[in-house]
């Protein structure tokens, strides 16, 4: 159990709390049970290792408030908007005999012993946390799931998880799934055309373009011009016949 050093805090003004933060302390409040709420401040260095863990809000801590020790449970953390540093923490006293509803993080072990994962399967995590109803003096740090022997197609349900005495899931109407070992995902790339197919396609495209939109070749233009010129130089038959008839002398009788 983590032991956190704390001090009483009588002044709650913003200027005073800002000075506490500059000194490496985090303002906090302790509530719950029969005792009145108490303003305190905790040492940042003593809590920095666990405050960012997934199990922080479900981990039982021991507060040492100037020599007086109390078991508490973190319930909320406020962070600075820009620096993302913790600026306030809410702690709840743990009263023996009471029950709490908490979200407990799930951890997976022995992934290397899973035949399904060895063959390329994927661990599909459905729930990273499971909400449990626990006695105040028997709160699990996490839910351990052993993947030894799991193959592709295996569904890990809450019924297969060993929970401590008097620890029950809040969902009781069904045997819900926590994780599955799914088949490997294979993405097929589209087949690339071969070089021969690419060349044929290019030739066909060029031929089609020439037939539809390109101008006729220069040789064809020259042939047409030559043909027109030849027709213009040839004398007309009617004019030649008329000229011959005029020059022919009359016959003598």
Secondary structure, DSSP 8 states (H G I E B T S, - for coil): -EEEEEEE-----HHHHHHHHHTTEEEEEEE-SSS--EEEEEEHHHHTTTTTSTTGGG-EEEEEETTEEEEEEEEEEEE-TTT--EEEEEEEE--TT-EEEEEEEEEEE-GGG-HHHHTT-EEEES-SEEEEEEETT---S-EEEE-TT--TT-EEEGGGS---TT-EES--SS--EEEEEE------------HHHHHHHHHHHHHHHHHHTS---HHHHHHHHHHHHHHHHS--HHHHHHHHHHHS-----
